[in-house]
Amino acid sequence: MKQAVLVIGNGKSDVLQQTINILDDKDIDFIIYWDAKDNLPSLSSIESNIYFVESRKKIFWGTDTQIIAERELMKYALELGIEYSFMHLISSKDIPLMEKGYFKEYFNEKQLDHIGFVNNLRQEDTNRVKFYYPIRYINVRNNFGQKIIKLITKINKILRVDRLSHGIKVEKGTNWFSISKKSVKKIVDFPNFKMFMNSYLGDEIYIQTILSNYKNKYKNKYDDNKMAGRLIDWKRGTPYVFSKKDVPYLKDKMNTVFAFARKVEDPSVPKMVFDANKSKDATTN
């Protein structure tokens, strides 16, 4: 049973190359959507197939360009016609926390989809897709961008904009996931995809709203990141960037319920995590 790792990437690709090295296997493919603001990276593997989505565009954080990139990745994976048992969305700054043998066995046809949901949705979360945000090519991360968001939100409230009049219930959670091909097809075929366009931070709404039926299966079980099988530290950062000093902590989480860790910028970190684990196995044997 094959797996597909769907990657949204930008900037340097050295951490992603380490991820490929770790999961390099004939049953694990990599499908990559690289931000058009950057040149395509040169990546290699021995056994894994590496595919690049050709029709790439510039991606801007907080805008619907992230949702467009996700959907293009999923469409491309389906169009390959390969029977993937699971598809995993990661960024180029995520690293595996499962050895490839464990990874392949863990994600089998009996495994539930890994989608993160928050328990309580706030009105401001719903407003992300309820209101109209024409911000596709705006940097909304800086102070000027945040002022624009506040102004647009205020105008939407004055005009009583409501793009959710069709009655679809909005859900929210982390945008990273590990889901079956059947669920991917359901997302790609969703008839009201336009409701996520011109949204603000809609990437945390998109998947959860379409696959909302999964929420009851995980209700109150974990936080949304653990539900999605992702190790993300929001207490020490936004998110925290794991470094060499965190290698023992990351190694302790290996081969558990976390498929990937986010966020890593030093390519030596995944190498140290997995080399340390190999050394431990060698000592044990």
C-alpha positions as CSV (number, residue, x, y, z in Angstrom):
1,M,0.0,0.0,0.0
2,K,1.6,3.2,-1.2
3,Q,1.7,6.5,0.7
4,A,2.0,10.1,-0.7
5,V,3.6,12.9,1.1
6,L,2.2,16.2,-0.2
7,V,4.6,19.1,0.4
8,I,4.0,22.8,0.3
9,G,7.5,24.3,0.2
10,N,9.4,27.5,-0.1
11,G,12.9,28.9,0.5
12,K,15.7,26.4,1.2
13,S,15.0,22.7,0.6
14,D,17.7,21.0,2.8
15,V,15.3,20.0,5.5
16,L,13.0,18.5,3.0
17,Q,15.9,16.6,1.4
18,Q,16.5,15.0,4.9
19,T,12.8,14.1,5.1
20,I,13.1,12.4,1.7
21,N,16.2,10.6,2.8
22,I,14.5,9.2,5.9
23,L,11.3,8.1,4.2
24,D,13.0,7.0,0.9
25,D,11.0,3.9,-0.1
26,K,9.4,2.4,-3.2
27,D,6.0,2.7,-1.4
28,I,6.3,6.4,-0.4
29,D,6.1,9.1,-3.0
30,F,6.6,12.9,-2.6
31,I,4.4,15.3,-4.5
32,I,5.6,18.9,-4.1
33,Y,4.1,22.3,-4.7
34,W,6.9,24.9,-4.5
35,D,6.1,28.6,-3.9
36,A,6.5,30.4,-7.2
37,K,8.4,33.2,-5.4
38,D,11.3,30.7,-5.2
39,N,13.2,28.6,-7.8
40,L,12.4,24.9,-7.9
41,P,14.7,22.9,-5.6
42,S,16.9,20.1,-6.7
43,L,15.9,17.0,-4.7
44,S,16.9,13.4,-5.1
45,S,15.8,10.0,-3.9
46,I,16.9,6.4,-4.5
47,E,13.5,4.6,-4.4
48,S,10.8,7.2,-3.8
49,N,9.2,9.0,-6.8
50,I,9.3,12.8,-6.6
51,Y,6.7,14.8,-8.5
52,F,6.5,18.6,-8.8
53,V,3.2,20.3,-9.5
54,E,4.0,22.4,-12.6
55,S,1.2,25.0,-12.4
56,R,2.5,26.7,-9.3
57,K,1.7,30.2,-8.1
58,K,3.0,32.6,-5.4
59,I,1.9,31.7,-1.9
60,F,1.1,34.3,0.7
61,W,0.5,33.3,4.4
62,G,-3.0,33.8,5.7
63,T,-4.6,34.1,2.2
64,D,-6.5,31.7,0.0
65,T,-3.3,31.0,-2.0
66,Q,-2.5,28.4,0.7
67,I,-5.8,26.7,0.1
68,I,-5.3,26.8,-3.7
69,A,-1.9,25.2,-3.3
70,E,-3.3,22.4,-1.1
71,R,-6.1,21.7,-3.5
72,E,-3.7,21.6,-6.5
73,L,-1.5,19.1,-4.6
74,M,-4.5,16.8,-3.9
75,K,-5.8,17.1,-7.5
76,Y,-2.3,16.2,-8.8
77,A,-2.1,13.2,-6.5
78,L,-5.5,11.9,-7.7
79,E,-4.6,12.5,-11.3
80,L,-1.6,10.3,-11.0
81,G,-4.0,7.3,-10.7
82,I,-1.9,5.6,-8.0
83,E,-3.8,3.8,-5.2
84,Y,-2.4,5.7,-2.2
85,S,-3.7,4.4,1.1
86,F,-2.9,7.7,2.8
87,M,-1.9,11.2,1.8
88,H,0.0,13.4,4.2
89,L,0.2,17.2,4.0
90,I,3.4,18.7,5.3
91,S,5.5,21.8,4.8
92,S,9.2,21.7,3.7
93,K,10.1,22.6,7.3
94,D,8.5,19.4,8.8
95,I,10.4,16.3,9.6
96,P,9.3,12.6,10.1
97,L,8.9,11.2,13.6
98,M,8.4,7.7,12.3
99,E,10.9,5.3,10.7
100,K,9.7,4.3,7.3
101,G,8.8,0.8,8.2
102,Y,6.7,2.0,11.2
103,F,5.2,4.8,9.0
104,K,4.0,2.3,6.4
105,E,2.5,-0.1,8.9
106,Y,0.9,2.6,11.0
107,F,-1.0,4.2,8.1
108,N,-3.0,1.2,6.8
109,E,-6.6,0.9,5.6
110,K,-7.8,0.3,9.2
111,Q,-6.3,3.6,10.4
112,L,-8.7,6.6,10.9
113,D,-8.1,9.8,9.0
114,H,-5.9,12.1,11.0
115,I,-7.6,15.5,11.0
116,G,-7.3,18.1,13.8
117,F,-10.3,19.9,15.2
118,V,-10.6,22.5,17.9
119,N,-13.4,21.9,20.4
120,N,-14.8,25.4,20.6
121,L,-15.1,27.7,17.6
122,R,-15.1,31.4,18.2
123,Q,-17.1,33.9,16.1
124,E,-13.9,35.5,14.8
125,D,-12.9,32.0,13.5
126,T,-16.2,31.7,11.6
127,N,-15.7,35.3,10.3
128,R,-12.6,34.1,8.4
129,V,-14.7,32.6,5.7
130,K,-18.0,34.4,6.5
131,F,-16.5,37.8,5.5
132,Y,-14.9,38.8,2.2
133,Y,-11.2,39.4,2.3
134,P,-9.6,40.6,-1.0
135,I,-6.1,40.0,0.3
136,R,-4.7,37.4,-2.1
137,Y,-1.4,39.1,-2.8
138,I,-1.0,41.1,0.4
139,N,1.5,40.4,3.2
140,V,-0.8,40.2,6.1
141,R,1.9,39.2,8.6
142,N,3.4,42.7,9.2
143,N,1.8,45.6,11.0
144,F,0.5,47.2,7.8
145,G,-1.1,44.0,6.7
146,Q,-2.8,43.5,10.1
147,K,-4.2,47.1,9.9
148,I,-5.7,46.2,6.5
149,I,-7.3,43.0,8.0
150,K,-8.9,45.1,10.8
151,L,-10.2,47.6,8.3
152,I,-11.6,45.0,6.0
153,T,-13.2,43.2,9.0
154,K,-14.8,46.4,10.1
155,I,-16.3,47.1,6.6
156,N,-17.7,43.6,6.4
157,K,-19.4,44.1,9.8
158,I,-20.9,47.4,8.7
159,L,-22.2,45.9,5.4
160,R,-23.4,42.8,7.2
161,V,-21.6,40.5,4.8
162,D,-22.5,36.8,5.2
163,R,-21.1,34.3,2.7
164,L,-22.3,31.4,4.8
165,S,-26.0,31.9,4.1
166,H,-26.1,28.4,2.5
167,G,-26.0,27.0,6.0
168,I,-22.7,25.0,5.9
169,K,-21.3,24.5,9.5
170,V,-17.8,25.8,9.8
171,E,-15.1,23.9,11.7
172,K,-11.4,24.7,12.5
173,G,-8.1,23.0,13.2
174,T,-4.5,22.6,12.1
175,N,-4.2,22.6,8.3
176,W,-1.8,19.6,8.2
177,F,-3.3,16.2,7.9
178,S,-2.9,12.5,7.1
179,I,-6.0,11.2,5.3
180,S,-7.2,8.5,3.0
181,K,-7.6,8.8,-0.8
182,K,-11.3,8.7,-0.4
183,S,-11.3,11.8,1.9
184,V,-8.9,13.6,-0.5
185,K,-11.4,12.9,-3.4
186,K,-14.2,14.3,-1.2
187,I,-12.3,17.5,-0.6
188,V,-11.4,18.0,-4.3
189,D,-15.0,17.3,-5.4
190,F,-16.5,19.6,-2.7
191,P,-19.2,21.7,-4.7
192,N,-18.9,24.9,-2.6
193,F,-15.1,25.4,-2.9
194,K,-15.6,29.1,-3.7
195,M,-16.7,29.7,-0.1
196,F,-13.0,29.4,0.9
197,M,-11.8,31.9,-1.6
198,N,-11.0,35.4,-0.5
199,S,-10.9,34.2,3.1
200,Y,-8.4,35.1,5.9
201,L,-6.6,32.2,7.6
202,G,-9.0,29.9,5.8
203,D,-6.5,27.1,5.5
204,E,-7.4,26.2,9.1
205,I,-11.1,26.1,8.1
206,Y,-10.9,24.4,4.7
207,I,-10.3,20.7,5.5
208,Q,-12.2,20.6,8.8
209,T,-15.4,22.1,7.3
210,I,-15.5,19.6,4.4
211,L,-14.7,16.6,6.6
212,S,-16.6,17.8,9.6
213,N,-18.1,14.3,10.2
214,Y,-14.8,13.2,11.6
215,K,-15.0,15.6,14.5
216,N,-17.3,13.4,16.6
217,K,-14.9,10.5,16.2
218,Y,-12.1,12.4,18.0
219,K,-14.2,14.7,20.3
220,N,-12.2,15.9,23.3
221,K,-9.6,13.2,22.8
222,Y,-6.6,15.3,21.9
223,D,-5.6,18.7,20.9
224,D,-6.0,19.4,17.2
225,N,-2.3,18.9,16.4
226,K,-2.1,15.5,18.1
227,M,-5.4,14.5,16.3
228,A,-3.6,15.3,13.0
229,G,-0.5,13.3,14.1
230,R,1.7,16.4,14.3
231,L,4.1,17.4,17.0
232,I,3.8,21.2,17.1
233,D,4.9,23.4,20.1
234,W,2.8,26.5,20.4
235,K,3.8,27.2,24.0
236,R,7.4,28.2,23.2
237,G,6.9,29.8,19.8
238,T,4.5,30.6,16.9
239,P,5.3,27.8,16.4
240,Y,8.5,26.9,18.2
241,V,11.5,25.9,16.0
242,F,13.0,22.7,17.1
243,S,16.9,22.8,17.2
244,K,19.8,20.5,18.1
245,K,19.1,20.8,21.8
246,D,15.6,19.3,21.2
247,V,17.0,16.1,19.6
248,P,16.5,13.9,22.8
249,Y,12.9,15.2,23.1
250,L,12.2,14.5,19.4
251,K,13.8,11.1,19.6
252,D,11.5,10.2,22.6
253,K,8.5,10.9,20.4
254,M,9.6,8.7,17.6
255,N,7.4,5.8,16.4
256,T,4.4,6.8,18.5
257,V,1.3,8.7,17.3
258,F,3.2,11.6,15.7
259,A,3.9,11.2,12.0
260,F,5.7,14.6,11.6
261,A,7.2,17.3,13.7
262,R,6.9,21.0,12.9
263,K,8.9,23.2,12.7
264,V,12.6,22.6,11.8
265,E,15.1,24.8,10.0
266,D,18.4,23.0,10.7
267,P,18.8,20.0,8.4
268,S,21.2,18.4,10.9
269,V,18.3,17.9,13.4
270,P,16.4,15.1,11.6
271,K,19.7,13.5,10.8
272,M,20.7,13.5,14.4
273,V,17.3,12.2,15.5
274,F,17.4,9.2,13.2
275,D,21.1,8.5,13.6
276,A,20.7,8.5,17.3
277,N,17.8,6.1,17.0
278,K,19.9,3.8,14.8
279,S,22.7,3.8,17.4
280,K,20.3,2.9,20.1
281,D,18.9,0.0,18.0
282,A,22.5,-1.2,17.3
283,T,23.3,-1.2,21.0
284,T,20.1,-3.0,21.9
285,N,20.8,-5.7,19.3
